[in-house]
Amino acid sequence: MKKFVARTPDEWLVMGLIYPATNRVEAAALTGLSTRLAENRALLSGWELLGSTTLKRVQAKMWQLVTPMVLLVLASLWFAFRRPTEILLGAAVLLLSGLCLLATMAVAGWSWNLMNLMALPLMLGAGVDYTIFIQLALRRHGGDLGLVRRSVGRALMLCGATAMAGFGSLGFSSNPAWPAWAESARWASAPT
């Protein structure tokens, strides 16, 4: 009982669990229910509400996060290369990767959510690392692509493949904060 009830000198706090009658509840309905309950001093919480509320806050402060990330990326490229052409090449590769990501999301009909926004800095950091490793290997081996592929290329291919496998496996997660295509596939296979 102590896990569900708490008492202060002037009020009681009670926690309850609500299970919907269906497997899928619309986010707008949950938000409306949460608003109505808040008027009566009751708080509704859950993964769906937490994910959407946190996503809105992150999107509102996105430029406060993006600006320092861009500055850190440019500083990392400067410290690694100290040559404008190599810095521009590294930045161009990262921009092209970002455009490919946005194009893939547009074609597949995906949108940003909390989880893929959190993965973005990780992917950006990996992209900067791979850019630095490849360009320094090209410099070290005098532009010999075969030697670069044999020395650093295999390691980077394995690192990239394991990162893709790890992030890709999360697409089949049952966490409601993941993309709509993963959720719709999960709900379609769930028993009613």
SEVOLUM-89213 format. One record per residue: chain; x, y, z of N, C-alpha, C in turn. Coordinates in Angstrom, 1 decimal. Example, Ala and Ser with C-alpha at 12.3 -4.5 7.8 and 13.67 -1.06 7.14 Angstrom:
<nodes>
<node 'A',<13.2,-5.7,7.8>,<12.3,-4.5,7.8>,<13.2,-3.3,7.8>>,
<node 'A',<12.8,-2.2,7.1>,<13.7,-1.1,7.1>,<12.9,0.0,7.9>>,
</nodes>
This chain:
<nodes>
<node 'A',<0.8,-1.2,0.0>,<0.0,0.0,0.0>,<0.9,1.3,0.0>>,
<node 'A',<2.1,1.2,0.6>,<2.9,2.4,0.6>,<3.4,2.8,-0.7>>,
<node 'A',<3.4,1.9,-1.7>,<3.8,2.2,-3.1>,<2.8,3.0,-3.8>>,
<node 'A',<1.5,2.9,-3.4>,<0.4,3.6,-4.1>,<-0.2,4.8,-3.4>>,
<node 'A',<0.1,4.9,-2.1>,<-0.6,6.0,-1.3>,<0.5,6.7,-0.5>>,
<node 'A',<0.4,8.0,-0.5>,<1.2,8.8,0.3>,<0.4,9.9,1.0>>,
<node 'A',<0.8,10.3,2.2>,<0.0,11.3,2.9>,<0.9,12.5,3.3>>,
<node 'A',<0.4,13.7,3.1>,<1.0,14.9,3.6>,<0.1,15.4,4.7>>,
<node 'A',<0.5,16.4,5.5>,<-0.3,16.9,6.6>,<-1.7,17.4,6.1>>,
<node 'A',<-1.8,17.9,4.9>,<-3.1,18.4,4.4>,<-3.7,17.7,3.2>>,
<node 'A',<-3.1,16.6,2.7>,<-3.7,16.0,1.6>,<-3.2,14.5,1.4>>,
<node 'A',<-4.0,13.8,0.6>,<-3.6,12.4,0.3>,<-3.2,12.3,-1.2>>,
<node 'A',<-2.2,11.5,-1.5>,<-1.7,11.3,-2.8>,<-1.9,9.8,-3.1>>,
<node 'A',<-2.6,9.6,-4.2>,<-2.9,8.2,-4.6>,<-2.5,8.0,-6.0>>,
<node 'A',<-1.8,6.8,-6.3>,<-1.4,6.5,-7.6>,<-2.3,5.3,-8.1>>,
<node 'A',<-2.7,5.4,-9.3>,<-3.5,4.3,-9.9>,<-3.0,4.0,-11.3>>,
<node 'A',<-3.3,2.8,-11.7>,<-2.9,2.4,-13.1>,<-4.2,2.3,-13.9>>,
<node 'A',<-4.1,2.8,-15.1>,<-5.2,2.8,-16.1>,<-4.7,2.0,-17.3>>,
<node 'A',<-5.6,1.0,-17.7>,<-5.3,0.2,-18.9>,<-6.4,0.5,-19.9>>,
<node 'A',<-6.0,1.0,-21.1>,<-7.0,1.3,-22.1>,<-7.6,0.0,-22.6>>,
<node 'A',<-8.8,0.1,-23.1>,<-9.6,-1.1,-23.6>,<-9.0,-1.6,-25.0>>,
<node 'A',<-8.3,-0.7,-25.7>,<-7.7,-1.1,-27.0>,<-6.2,-1.1,-26.9>>,
<node 'A',<-5.6,-1.6,-27.9>,<-4.1,-1.7,-28.0>,<-3.5,-0.3,-28.3>>,
<node 'A',<-4.3,0.5,-29.0>,<-3.8,1.8,-29.5>,<-4.6,2.9,-29.0>>,
<node 'A',<-4.0,3.9,-28.4>,<-4.7,5.1,-27.9>,<-4.1,6.3,-28.6>>,
<node 'A',<-4.9,7.2,-29.2>,<-4.3,8.3,-29.9>,<-3.7,9.3,-29.0>>,
<node 'A',<-2.6,10.0,-29.4>,<-1.9,10.9,-28.6>,<-2.8,12.1,-28.2>>,
<node 'A',<-3.6,12.6,-29.2>,<-4.5,13.7,-28.9>,<-5.5,13.4,-27.8>>,
<node 'A',<-6.0,12.2,-27.8>,<-7.0,11.8,-26.8>,<-6.3,11.8,-25.4>>,
<node 'A',<-5.1,11.3,-25.4>,<-4.3,11.3,-24.1>,<-4.0,12.7,-23.6>>,
<node 'A',<-3.6,13.5,-24.5>,<-3.4,14.9,-24.1>,<-4.6,15.6,-23.6>>,
<node 'A',<-5.8,15.4,-24.3>,<-7.0,16.0,-23.8>,<-7.4,15.4,-22.5>>,
<node 'A',<-7.3,14.1,-22.3>,<-7.6,13.5,-21.0>,<-6.7,14.1,-19.9>>,
<node 'A',<-5.4,14.2,-20.2>,<-4.4,14.7,-19.2>,<-4.8,16.2,-18.8>>,
<node 'A',<-5.2,17.0,-19.8>,<-5.6,18.4,-19.5>,<-6.9,18.4,-18.6>>,
<node 'A',<-7.9,17.5,-18.9>,<-9.1,17.5,-18.1>,<-8.8,17.0,-16.7>>,
<node 'A',<-7.9,16.0,-16.6>,<-7.6,15.5,-15.2>,<-6.8,16.6,-14.4>>,
<node 'A',<-5.9,17.3,-15.1>,<-5.1,18.3,-14.4>,<-6.0,19.4,-13.8>>,
<node 'A',<-7.1,19.7,-14.4>,<-8.1,20.7,-13.8>,<-8.6,20.2,-12.5>>,
<node 'A',<-8.6,18.9,-12.3>,<-9.1,18.3,-11.0>,<-7.9,17.8,-10.1>>,
<node 'A',<-6.7,18.4,-10.4>,<-5.5,18.1,-9.6>,<-5.1,16.6,-9.7>>,
<node 'A',<-5.4,16.0,-10.8>,<-4.9,14.6,-11.1>,<-3.9,14.7,-12.3>>,
<node 'A',<-2.9,13.9,-12.1>,<-1.8,13.9,-13.2>,<-1.8,12.6,-13.9>>,
<node 'A',<-1.8,12.7,-15.2>,<-1.8,11.5,-16.0>,<-0.4,11.4,-16.6>>,
<node 'A',<0.2,10.2,-16.6>,<1.6,10.1,-17.1>,<1.7,8.7,-17.9>>,
<node 'A',<2.6,8.6,-18.7>,<2.9,7.4,-19.5>,<3.9,7.7,-20.6>>,
<node 'A',<4.3,6.6,-21.2>,<5.4,6.7,-22.3>,<4.9,7.7,-23.4>>,
<node 'A',<3.6,7.5,-23.8>,<3.2,8.3,-24.9>,<3.2,9.8,-24.6>>,
<node 'A',<2.7,10.1,-23.4>,<2.7,11.6,-23.0>,<4.1,12.1,-22.7>>,
<node 'A',<4.9,11.3,-22.1>,<6.3,11.7,-21.8>,<7.1,11.9,-23.1>>,
<node 'A',<7.0,11.0,-24.1>,<7.7,11.1,-25.3>,<7.3,12.4,-26.1>>,
<node 'A',<6.0,12.6,-26.2>,<5.5,13.8,-27.0>,<5.8,15.1,-26.3>>,
<node 'A',<5.7,15.1,-25.0>,<6.0,16.4,-24.3>,<7.5,16.7,-24.3>>,
<node 'A',<8.3,15.7,-24.1>,<9.8,15.9,-24.2>,<10.2,16.3,-25.6>>,
<node 'A',<9.6,15.7,-26.6>,<9.9,16.0,-28.0>,<9.6,17.5,-28.3>>,
<node 'A',<8.5,18.0,-27.8>,<8.1,19.4,-28.0>,<9.2,20.3,-27.4>>,
<node 'A',<9.6,19.9,-26.2>,<10.6,20.8,-25.5>,<11.9,20.8,-26.2>>,
<node 'A',<12.3,19.6,-26.7>,<13.6,19.5,-27.4>,<13.5,20.3,-28.7>>,
<node 'A',<12.4,20.1,-29.4>,<12.3,20.9,-30.7>,<12.3,22.4,-30.5>>,
<node 'A',<11.8,22.8,-29.4>,<11.7,24.3,-29.1>,<13.1,24.8,-28.8>>,
<node 'A',<14.0,24.0,-28.3>,<15.4,24.4,-27.9>,<16.4,23.8,-28.9>>,
<node 'A',<16.0,23.4,-30.0>,<16.9,22.7,-30.9>,<18.1,23.5,-31.4>>,
<node 'A',<17.8,24.8,-31.7>,<19.0,25.6,-32.2>,<20.0,25.9,-31.1>>,
<node 'A',<19.5,25.9,-29.8>,<20.5,26.0,-28.7>,<21.4,24.8,-28.6>>,
<node 'A',<20.9,23.7,-29.1>,<21.8,22.5,-29.1>,<22.6,22.4,-30.4>>,
<node 'A',<22.0,22.8,-31.5>,<22.6,22.6,-32.8>,<23.9,23.5,-33.0>>,
<node 'A',<23.7,24.8,-32.5>,<24.8,25.7,-32.7>,<26.1,25.3,-32.0>>,
<node 'A',<26.1,24.8,-30.7>,<27.3,24.3,-30.1>,<27.8,23.1,-30.8>>,
<node 'A',<26.9,22.2,-31.3>,<27.4,21.0,-32.0>,<28.1,21.3,-33.3>>,
<node 'A',<27.6,22.3,-34.0>,<28.3,22.7,-35.3>,<29.6,23.3,-35.0>>,
<node 'A',<29.7,24.1,-33.9>,<31.0,24.7,-33.6>,<32.0,23.7,-33.1>>,
<node 'A',<31.5,22.7,-32.4>,<32.4,21.6,-31.9>,<32.9,20.7,-33.1>>,
<node 'A',<32.0,20.5,-34.1>,<32.4,19.7,-35.3>,<33.5,20.5,-36.0>>,
<node 'A',<33.2,21.8,-36.3>,<34.2,22.6,-37.0>,<35.5,22.7,-36.2>>,
<node 'A',<35.5,22.8,-34.9>,<36.7,22.9,-34.1>,<37.5,21.5,-34.2>>,
<node 'A',<36.7,20.4,-34.2>,<37.4,19.1,-34.3>,<38.1,19.0,-35.6>>,
<node 'A',<37.4,19.4,-36.7>,<38.0,19.3,-38.0>,<39.2,20.2,-38.1>>,
<node 'A',<39.1,21.4,-37.5>,<40.3,22.3,-37.5>,<41.5,21.7,-36.8>>,
<node 'A',<41.2,21.2,-35.6>,<42.3,20.6,-34.8>,<42.9,19.4,-35.5>>,
<node 'A',<42.1,18.6,-36.2>,<42.6,17.4,-36.9>,<43.4,17.7,-38.2>>,
<node 'A',<42.9,18.7,-39.0>,<43.5,19.0,-40.3>,<44.3,20.2,-40.4>>,
<node 'A',<43.8,21.3,-39.9>,<44.4,22.7,-40.0>,<44.6,23.1,-41.4>>,
<node 'A',<43.9,22.5,-42.4>,<43.9,22.9,-43.8>,<42.5,23.2,-44.2>>,
<node 'A',<42.2,24.4,-44.7>,<40.8,24.7,-45.1>,<40.2,23.8,-46.1>>,
<node 'A',<41.0,23.2,-47.1>,<40.4,22.3,-48.0>,<39.9,21.0,-47.4>>,
<node 'A',<40.7,20.5,-46.5>,<40.3,19.3,-45.8>,<39.1,19.5,-44.8>>,
<node 'A',<39.1,20.7,-44.2>,<38.0,21.0,-43.3>,<36.7,21.1,-44.1>>,
<node 'A',<36.8,21.8,-45.2>,<35.6,21.9,-46.1>,<35.2,20.6,-46.7>>,
<node 'A',<36.1,19.7,-47.0>,<35.7,18.4,-47.5>,<35.0,17.6,-46.4>>,
<node 'A',<35.5,17.7,-45.2>,<34.9,17.0,-44.0>,<33.5,17.5,-43.8>>,
<node 'A',<33.4,18.8,-43.8>,<32.0,19.4,-43.6>,<31.1,19.1,-44.7>>,
<node 'A',<31.6,19.1,-45.9>,<30.8,18.7,-47.1>,<30.2,17.3,-47.0>>,
<node 'A',<31.1,16.4,-46.6>,<30.7,15.0,-46.4>,<29.6,14.9,-45.3>>,
<node 'A',<29.7,15.6,-44.2>,<28.7,15.6,-43.2>,<27.4,16.2,-43.7>>,
<node 'A',<27.5,17.3,-44.4>,<26.3,17.9,-45.0>,<25.6,16.9,-46.0>>,
<node 'A',<26.3,16.3,-46.8>,<25.8,15.3,-47.8>,<25.1,14.2,-47.0>>,
<node 'A',<25.7,13.7,-46.0>,<25.1,12.6,-45.2>,<23.8,13.1,-44.6>>,
<node 'A',<23.8,14.3,-44.1>,<22.5,14.9,-43.5>,<21.4,15.0,-44.5>>,
<node 'A',<21.8,15.5,-45.8>,<20.8,15.5,-46.8>,<20.3,14.2,-47.2>>,
<node 'A',<21.1,13.2,-47.2>,<20.7,11.8,-47.5>,<19.7,11.3,-46.5>>,
<node 'A',<20.0,11.6,-45.2>,<19.1,11.3,-44.1>,<17.8,11.9,-44.3>>,
<node 'A',<17.8,13.2,-44.5>,<16.5,13.9,-44.7>,<15.7,13.4,-45.9>>,
<node 'A',<16.4,13.1,-47.0>,<15.7,12.6,-48.2>,<15.1,11.2,-47.9>>,
<node 'A',<15.9,10.3,-47.2>,<15.3,9.0,-46.9>,<14.1,9.1,-46.0>>,
<node 'A',<14.2,10.1,-45.0>,<13.0,10.3,-44.1>,<11.8,10.8,-44.9>>,
<node 'A',<12.0,11.7,-45.8>,<10.9,12.2,-46.6>,<10.3,11.1,-47.5>>,
<node 'A',<11.1,10.3,-48.1>,<10.6,9.3,-49.0>,<9.8,8.2,-48.2>>,
<node 'A',<10.4,7.9,-47.0>,<9.7,6.8,-46.2>,<8.6,7.4,-45.4>>,
<node 'A',<8.4,8.7,-45.3>,<7.3,9.3,-44.6>,<7.6,9.3,-43.1>>,
<node 'A',<8.9,9.3,-42.7>,<9.2,9.3,-41.3>,<9.3,10.7,-40.8>>,
<node 'A',<9.1,10.9,-39.5>,<9.3,12.2,-38.9>,<10.2,12.1,-37.7>>,
<node 'A',<10.7,13.3,-37.2>,<11.6,13.3,-36.1>,<10.8,12.9,-34.8>>,
<node 'A',<11.4,12.2,-34.0>,<10.9,11.9,-32.6>,<12.0,11.9,-31.6>>,
<node 'A',<11.6,11.7,-30.4>,<12.6,11.9,-29.3>,<13.8,11.0,-29.5>>,
<node 'A',<13.6,9.8,-29.8>,<14.7,8.8,-29.9>,<15.7,9.1,-31.0>>,
<node 'A',<15.1,9.4,-32.2>,<16.1,9.7,-33.3>,<16.7,11.0,-33.1>>,
<node 'A',<16.1,12.0,-32.4>,<16.8,13.2,-32.1>,<18.0,13.0,-31.2>>,
<node 'A',<17.8,12.0,-30.2>,<18.9,11.7,-29.3>,<20.0,11.0,-30.0>>,
<node 'A',<19.7,10.3,-31.0>,<20.7,9.5,-31.8>,<21.5,10.4,-32.7>>,
<node 'A',<21.0,11.6,-33.0>,<21.6,12.5,-34.0>,<23.0,12.9,-33.6>>,
<node 'A',<23.2,13.4,-32.3>,<24.6,13.7,-31.9>,<25.6,12.5,-32.0>>,
<node 'A',<25.1,11.3,-31.7>,<25.9,10.2,-31.7>,<26.3,9.9,-33.2>>,
<node 'A',<25.4,10.0,-34.1>,<25.7,9.8,-35.5>,<26.6,10.8,-36.0>>,
<node 'A',<26.4,12.1,-35.6>,<27.3,13.2,-36.0>,<28.7,13.0,-35.6>>,
<node 'A',<28.8,12.5,-34.3>,<30.2,12.3,-33.8>,<30.9,11.1,-34.5>>,
<node 'A',<30.1,10.1,-34.8>,<30.7,9.0,-35.6>,<31.1,9.4,-37.0>>,
<node 'A',<30.3,10.3,-37.6>,<30.6,10.8,-38.9>,<31.9,11.6,-38.9>>,
<node 'A',<32.1,12.4,-37.9>,<33.3,13.3,-37.8>,<34.5,12.3,-37.6>>,
<node 'A',<34.4,11.3,-36.7>,<35.5,10.4,-36.5>,<35.9,9.7,-37.8>>,
<node 'A',<34.9,9.2,-38.5>,<35.2,8.5,-39.7>,<35.9,9.4,-40.8>>,
<node 'A',<35.4,10.7,-40.8>,<36.0,11.7,-41.7>,<37.5,11.9,-41.4>>,
<node 'A',<37.7,12.1,-40.1>,<39.1,12.3,-39.6>,<40.0,11.1,-39.9>>,
<node 'A',<39.5,9.9,-39.6>,<40.3,8.7,-39.9>,<40.7,8.5,-41.3>>,
<node 'A',<39.7,8.7,-42.2>,<39.9,8.5,-43.6>,<40.8,9.5,-44.2>>,
<node 'A',<40.6,10.8,-43.9>,<41.4,11.9,-44.4>,<42.8,11.8,-43.9>>,
<node 'A',<43.0,11.5,-42.7>,<44.4,11.3,-42.2>,<45.1,10.1,-42.8>>,
<node 'A',<44.4,9.1,-43.0>,<44.9,7.9,-43.7>,<45.3,8.2,-45.1>>,
<node 'A',<44.4,9.0,-45.8>,<44.8,9.4,-47.2>,<46.0,10.3,-47.2>>,
<node 'A',<46.1,11.1,-46.2>,<47.3,12.0,-46.1>,<48.6,11.1,-45.9>>,
<node 'A',<48.5,10.2,-44.9>,<49.6,9.4,-44.5>,<50.1,8.5,-45.6>>,
<node 'A',<49.1,7.9,-46.5>,<49.5,7.0,-47.5>,<49.6,7.7,-48.9>>,
<node 'A',<49.6,9.0,-48.9>,<49.8,9.7,-50.2>,<48.7,9.5,-51.2>>,
<node 'A',<47.5,9.3,-50.7>,<46.3,9.2,-51.6>,<46.1,7.8,-52.2>>,
<node 'A',<46.9,6.8,-51.7>,<46.7,5.5,-52.2>,<45.5,4.8,-51.6>>,
<node 'A',<44.4,4.8,-52.4>,<43.1,4.3,-51.9>,<43.2,2.8,-51.5>>,
<node 'A',<43.9,2.0,-52.2>,<44.0,0.6,-51.9>,<44.6,0.4,-50.5>>,
<node 'A',<45.7,1.1,-50.3>,<46.4,1.0,-49.0>,<45.5,1.6,-47.8>>,
<node 'A',<44.8,2.7,-48.1>,<43.9,3.2,-47.1>,<42.8,2.2,-46.8>>,
<node 'A',<42.2,1.6,-47.8>,<41.2,0.6,-47.6>,<41.7,-0.6,-46.8>>,
<node 'A',<42.9,-1.0,-47.0>,<43.4,-2.2,-46.3>,<43.8,-1.8,-44.9>>,
<node 'A',<44.2,-0.5,-44.6>,<44.7,-0.2,-43.3>,<43.5,0.3,-42.4>>,
<node 'A',<42.8,1.3,-42.8>,<41.8,1.9,-42.0>,<40.4,1.6,-42.5>>,
<node 'A',<40.2,1.3,-43.8>,<38.9,1.1,-44.4>,<38.2,0.0,-43.8>>,
<node 'A',<38.8,-1.2,-43.6>,<38.1,-2.3,-43.0>,<37.6,-2.0,-41.6>>,
<node 'A',<38.4,-1.4,-40.8>,<38.0,-1.1,-39.4>,<36.8,-0.2,-39.4>>,
<node 'A',<36.8,0.8,-40.3>,<35.7,1.8,-40.3>,<34.5,1.1,-40.9>>,
<node 'A',<34.6,0.2,-41.9>,<33.4,-0.5,-42.4>,<32.8,-1.4,-41.3>>,
<node 'A',<33.7,-2.1,-40.5>,<33.1,-2.9,-39.4>,<32.5,-2.0,-38.3>>,
<node 'A',<33.1,-0.9,-38.0>,<32.5,0.1,-37.0>,<31.1,0.6,-37.5>>,
<node 'A',<31.1,1.0,-38.8>,<29.8,1.5,-39.3>,<28.8,0.4,-39.4>>,
<node 'A',<29.2,-0.8,-39.7>,<28.2,-1.9,-39.8>,<27.6,-2.3,-38.4>>,
<node 'A',<28.5,-2.3,-37.4>,<28.0,-2.6,-36.1>,<27.1,-1.4,-35.5>>,
<node 'A',<27.4,-0.2,-35.9>,<26.5,0.9,-35.5>,<25.2,0.8,-36.2>>,
<node 'A',<25.2,0.5,-37.5>,<23.9,0.4,-38.2>,<23.1,-0.8,-37.6>>,
<node 'A',<23.8,-1.9,-37.3>,<23.0,-3.0,-36.7>,<22.4,-2.7,-35.4>>,
<node 'A',<23.2,-1.9,-34.6>,<22.7,-1.5,-33.2>,<21.5,-0.6,-33.3>>,
<node 'A',<21.7,0.5,-34.1>,<20.6,1.4,-34.3>,<19.4,0.8,-35.0>>,
<node 'A',<19.7,0.0,-36.0>,<18.6,-0.7,-36.7>,<17.8,-1.6,-35.9>>,
<node 'A',<18.4,-2.3,-35.0>,<17.7,-3.2,-34.1>,<16.7,-2.5,-33.2>>,
<node 'A',<17.0,-1.2,-32.9>,<16.1,-0.5,-32.0>,<14.8,-0.1,-32.7>>,
<node 'A',<14.8,-0.2,-34.1>,<13.6,0.1,-34.8>,<12.5,-1.0,-34.6>>,
<node 'A',<12.9,-2.1,-34.0>,<12.0,-3.2,-33.7>,<11.6,-3.2,-32.2>>,
<node 'A',<12.0,-2.1,-31.5>,<11.8,-2.0,-30.1>,<10.3,-1.8,-29.9>>,
<node 'A',<9.8,-2.1,-28.7>,<8.4,-1.9,-28.4>,<8.2,-0.5,-27.7>>,
<node 'A',<9.3,0.3,-27.6>,<9.1,1.6,-27.0>,<8.3,2.5,-27.9>>,
<node 'A',<7.2,3.1,-27.4>,<6.4,3.9,-28.2>,<7.0,5.2,-28.8>>,
<node 'A',<8.2,5.5,-28.3>,<8.8,6.8,-28.8>,<9.5,6.5,-30.2>>,
<node 'A',<9.5,5.3,-30.7>,<10.2,5.0,-31.9>,<9.3,5.3,-33.1>>,
<node 'A',<9.8,5.3,-34.3>,<9.1,5.8,-35.5>,<7.7,5.1,-35.7>>,
<node 'A',<6.9,5.8,-36.4>,<5.5,5.3,-36.6>,<5.5,3.9,-37.4>>,
<node 'A',<6.4,3.7,-38.3>,<6.4,2.5,-39.1>,<6.7,1.3,-38.2>>,
<node 'A',<7.6,1.5,-37.2>,<7.9,0.4,-36.2>,<6.7,0.1,-35.3>>,
<node 'A',<6.0,1.2,-34.9>,<4.9,1.1,-34.1>,<3.7,0.5,-34.8>>,
<node 'A',<3.5,0.9,-36.0>,<2.3,0.3,-36.8>,<2.5,-1.2,-37.0>>,
<node 'A',<3.8,-1.6,-37.3>,<4.1,-3.0,-37.4>,<3.8,-3.8,-36.1>>,
<node 'A',<4.2,-3.2,-35.0>,<4.1,-3.8,-33.7>,<2.6,-3.9,-33.4>>,
<node 'A',<1.8,-2.9,-33.6>,<0.4,-2.9,-33.2>,<-0.4,-3.8,-34.1>>,
<node 'A',<0.0,-3.9,-35.4>,<-0.7,-4.8,-36.3>,<-0.5,-6.2,-36.0>>,
<node 'A',<0.6,-6.6,-35.4>,<0.9,-8.0,-35.0>,<0.4,-8.3,-33.6>>,
<node 'A',<0.0,-7.3,-32.8>,<-0.4,-7.5,-31.4>,<-1.8,-8.1,-31.4>>,
<node 'A',<-2.0,-9.0,-30.4>,<-3.4,-9.6,-30.3>,<-4.4,-8.6,-29.8>>,
<node 'A',<-5.6,-8.7,-30.3>,<-6.7,-7.7,-29.9>,<-7.5,-8.3,-28.8>>,
</nodes>
